[in-house]
Amino acid sequence: MEFRLPSEHRMIRDTVREFCDEEIEPIATEIESEGRYPVEIFEALADLDVMGVPIDDAYGGLGGDTLMYSLVTEELGRVSGSIGLSYAAHVSLASKPIEYFGTATQKERWLTPLATGEHLGAWALTEPSSGSDASSMDTHAEPTDDGWILNGTKQFITNASVAGSVIVKAVTDADAGYDGISTFIVDSEADDGFSVTTEWHKMGLNASPTCEIQLDDVFVPDDRLLGEVGDGWDQTKKTLDGGRISIASLSVGIAQGAFDAARSYAVEREQFGQPISRFDAVRDMLVAMDRKIERARLLTHKAAWLADEGKDVTRASSLAKLDASETAREVAEDAVQVLGGYGYTEDFAPQRFFRDAKLMEIGEGTSEIQRLIIGRELGL
């Protein structure tokens, strides 16, 4: 779909692509093995002015659109799923809700440092006892004279241990169902009672911190309520529409990275006197991988374009996320197969992409939940 991209989009994509190839790719395996969040990479991304690609330039962003952001996320995922994941969570989950629902004062105070890359952000929805049923939460917020007291536990929160602010969902009216959920901005560096209790070692994506956080009588003033009381669930649904486009973009990048590694190996590796890419079995596998990636990319770009047109993207974002995430896993698995025994070693990238890809089918709603959403959108 490159021929349809505006020149500004191509320029940003190419700039980030060059940065990824020169600065991230050489350390991608190292940071994953060490489980190290690469702060220097995110500082450099801030210097490139891409930490707030789809955020209004009045608040430190680049003023780009969803499609431009999608392209940047794909390029990051192409070399490092971990960096792509932390970036996507920072933009679509931690920054965009403040732009969508915040007051001018809240945007100036909380969105600007996110968009400029002064610090990373996190978004806390999931809890130990609520996974796919995200609305079933125990974290609650009790009103006081001048604010709210938050108590609860949030689970599997990307970036929590390196974030300067965390958007937290909490129940403000236990009898109101979906209408009893509200959203708060927590200062993770200054608010007493906020703590990261666990940083998970995962199957993949270990350079992106995934945490359990505890809220013990955390006081937040009234000006940290995002939107109105009871708006939390509607805000969540809109945020997740964008989040699914993020994961779709990241998935396309992971798939592309795995394919590139497999194709390069197949062209160079010789058996029986010729490159293995010339054998039907390997060639056909690579062709199928390329076809799947192009399909997933087109679905993702369509969803991003619809978002930029102000259309309802619930179905489109779910379709893109479902297809791209499954494509990432399938392509990465086939990439391991193309490399054979080498593909199973940590010296080669496909195993890393394979491990990273699996989360794409889980985060931002599992594949099963995406099928449920699409079915509902189809009236089924």
N, C-alpha and C positions, 0 to 999 in steps of 0.2 A: 504494500500500500504506500510505499515511499513516494511514488509519483504524485500522490495527492496531497502530500504534506506541504504546508506553507514554508517559505524559506526560513522564517524565524524558528519554526519548529525543527527544521533540519539542522540549523546552526547550533541550537541548544543541544540537540541529540548528539551531534558530532563532537561538540566540545566535551560533553560528559563521556562519550565513548572513548575519546583520546585519554581523558583522565583515568578512566577505568583500566584501560590497557596499560598505561604507564605506571599508575600508582597503586591500584587495588589488586590487579591480577597477580603481580609478583608476590604479594603477601597473603593472598586469599587462603591458601592451604595452611600457612603458618598460624594465622589468627584463629582459624577454626580448630586446629589441633590444640592450641593453647587455651581456647575458650576465652579469648581476650577481646573485649570491646575496643575497637580501634579509634580512640578519641581523635587521633591526628587526621584520620580520613574525614571525619565529620567536620573538623575545623577547616579542612581544605575545601570541602563541599560548601561550607558557609562562605569561604573566600570566593568561590565560583558563583555565589549568589543563587544557589538552587535549593536551599533548605526550605524556601517558601515559594516554590514555583507557581502554584495556583492561588496564592494569597495576594490580595490587593497591595499595590506598591505603597499605598498610604500607610500601611502597617509593616513595611519592611520587606514585603514579598516581591516576587518578580513580576506579578501581574499577568501571569500566563493562564492557560486554561487547562481543563482536565486532560485533554489529549497530550499537551506538552508534558504535563506531569507524568502521564502514563509512559511516554517515551523515555523519560529520565529513569523511572522505576525499572523499566525493562532493561535498560543498559546496566544499571547497578546489579540487577539479578543475574545478568549474563556472566558476570565474573565472581559475584559473591552473594549468595542467597541471604546470608546474615546481614550484610550491609543493606541490601535491598529491603529486608524485612524491617529493620530498625528505622530506615528512612520512610518507608510506607506508613508505618504506625505513627511516626512523628507527624507526617503531613496530614493523612486522611482521617486519623482518629483523634490526634491531640490538638491539631491546629485548626482544621476546617470547622469543627463544631463551634469554636469561639468566633470564627468569622461569620458562620451562619446565624448564631443565636445570641452572641454577646452584644453588650452595649458598647458605645464608642469608648467609654472609659475602660471597660474590660479588655477591649481589643488593644488599646494603647498599652495597658499594663501587662497583659498576658500573651497576646498574640504576637506583638512586635518581637520580643526576644526569641520566640519560636521561629518566626519567619526569617529572621536574620541569622539564626543558628547560634545565638548566644547560649542557648541550652536546648536539650532535647525535651520532648514531651511524651506523655503516656496517657492511656485511656483505660479506665478500670471498670469493666462490666462483669466479666465472668467471676463466679465464686466456686468454692470447693464442691458445693452441692447443686450448683446450677450450671450446666454446660449448654446443651442445645436449647434448653428451656431457660433462656437468659432472663426472662421476666420474673422468674421465681428466685428472688434474692432475699437474703437475710440482712444485709447491710442497711442500716436505718439512720435517719437524721431527725433529731429532736429539736424543735425550735426553742430558742432562748430569746431574751429581750432584744438582743442586737445581732443575732446570728443563729447558727445551728451547731449541734454536737453530733459528730459522725462516729459510729461504731460498726465494726464488721471486718470481714476478711475478703480479699479479692485474690483470685488465682489466675496464673498464666498471663501475667501482665507484661507485655513487651516494653522494654526500656525503663521499667520502674526504678531500677537501681542507679540509673544514670540520668534520670529526668529532673528538670527543674520545676515542672508542674505536672500534675496528674488530674485528669478529668474523672470524677467519681460519680457513679450512679448509686442512688440510695433511695430507700422507701421513706416517703414522708407521710403517707396515709395508708396504713395496712389494710383498710377496708375498701379502698378505691380501685383495687386491681391495677390494670395498666395505667390508669390515671393517677395512681398514687406514687409514681416514681419521679424523682427530680434529679437534677444534675448540678454538681458543685465543682469548683476549681480548688484543688488542694495544693498548697505550696509545700512540695516534698522536702525542701531544704530548711524551712523555717517553722512549719506547723508542728507543735508538740503533739505526740501521740501517733504520728505517722512513722511506720517502720517497714523495712523490707526484711521479712523473716526467712525467706528461702530464695535462692537463685538456682534454678533447675539446670542440671546437666542433661542434655537432651540427645535424641538420636541424631540430630543434625542442627544446623543453625546456632552453633554454640558461641559464635562471636556476637550474637545478638542476645542480650540478657532477657530471660523470661523468669518472672518473679511471682512470689506470693507476698502480698502486702497486708499489714495489719493496721487498722484504724481504732485506736483506743482513746475515746473521748477527745477526738480532734475537733477543735473549735474553728469554724470558718465564719467570717462576718457575712452579713446579708449581701454585701456587694460581690460575693463569690458564688451566689446562686446564678446559674446560667439559664436565662429565659425566666419563665414563670414556674411557680410550684405546680407540679403535676405534668409538666411538659416533657419529662425525661424520656418516656417511651417513644413518643413521636420523633423526638430528636434522635434517638437511637436508630430508628428505622431509616431516617434520612442519612445518618452517618454511615450505616452499614451498606447502603446503596453505593456510596463512594468507596467504602472499604472493599467491597467485592471487585470493583474495577481495579483497585490497587493490587489485590492478590492475583487477579487475572494478569495484570501487567507483569508482576513479579514472576508468575508462573511461566509466561512466555519467555522472559529473560532466562530463567533457569533451563527451560527446554532448549533455547537457542545455544546457550553455553555448552550443554551436554552434546548437542548435535555437532557443534563446531569441533569439539574435541574428538568425537567419533569420526567425523569426516576427515579431519587432518590425519588421524592415525591410519585410517583405511587407505588413504592415498599413498602414505609413506611406507606402510608395512607390506612386505613382500612375502608371499608363500607360493611355492610351486612355480617360481620364476616370474611372477607378476604381482602388482599391487592387489591386495585383497578386495579393494573397491571394484575390481573388474569381475569378481565372482558374483553370479546372480543373487545368491542368498544375501550377501552383504549389501550389494547395490540396492536391491529391492527394499531392504530394511531402512537404508538411508533415505531413499525416496519417500517411503511411508512416513518417516520422521519429519522430513521437510514439509510434506503435505499437511500433517497434523499441526505443525507450528504455524504455518500460514493461515490455516483455518482459525486457530485460536487467536492469532494476532488480529485478524479481520473482525472477529466477534468483539474483541477487546476494544479496538479502535471505534467500532460502531457504538458500543456502550458509552465510551468517553465522548464521542461526538454528540450523542443524544443528550448527555448530561450538559454539555456546553450549549446545546440548543434549548435548555430548560425543560426538556421532556421528562416524563416519568420513566425512570430507568430500572425499575424493580426487576422486570422480566429480563431486560437486556443485560443487566449487570450479573444476574444469577446465571444466565446462559453462558456469559463470558467466563465467569469464575468457575463454573462446573466444567466446561470444556477445557479451559486452559490449565486448570489444576490437574485434571486427569491426563492431559497431554504431557505436562511436565513429568509426571511420574512414569508414564509409558515411554517417553523419549529417553529419559535418563536411564531407565532400566535397559532399554535397547542399546544405549551407548556403552554401558558396562559390558553387554554381550559382544558388541563389536570388538572391544579391546581384549576380550577373552580373559586370560589369567591376569594380565596387566590391569584390566578394568576393576579387578577385585582388590587391588592394592591401593594404599593411600598415596602412592607416588603419582598417581594419575587422577585427574579431576572428576571423571564420571561418577565414581562412588560417592563423592561429596555432593554432586548435584542430585544423585539418587536419594541420598538421605535427606537432603534439604527439601526435595520435591514433595515428600509425603505430607508434610505439614500443610501444604497448599490445599489438600483435600479435607483438612480439618478446620483450620483457622477461618474466621469470618463466616462461619456456618459450614458444616460438613457437606459433603456431596449429597447426602441423603436429605438434608435440610434444603439444599438448592433445588432438588427435584420437587420437594413439597411446595416451595415458593413458586416455582414455574408452573406446577400443576394448578395452584390456586389462581395464578394470573391467567391461565387458560380456561378457568371456570370448571376445573375437573374435581 
